[in-house]
Amino acid sequence: MVDFDRDDDDALVEECSVCSGDIYIDHDCEEEDIVYCNDCEAEYLVRSLEPLRLTLLDDDIDGEIDEEEDFDEDYD
């Protein structure tokens, strides 16, 4: 989802590690803020601004359950 009102001169642009789309980091963004990819809406946590470091918050973007987990345990 693209924000057409964005002033690109005041934003840093990083490449999304999920889809290679654009992640815009506004000039007023701070560390520990959450930013989103404009294409796939992946969430990233801003770890550092100088140098810019982003951490992908949810590496299971499609929301599927990891098949290795076993949810068939018996509970007493």
ABEGO torsion letter per residue (X at the ends): XBBAABBAAABBBBBBAAAGBBBBBBAABBBGBBBBBAAAGBBBBBABAOBBBBBBABABAAGBBBAABBAABBBX
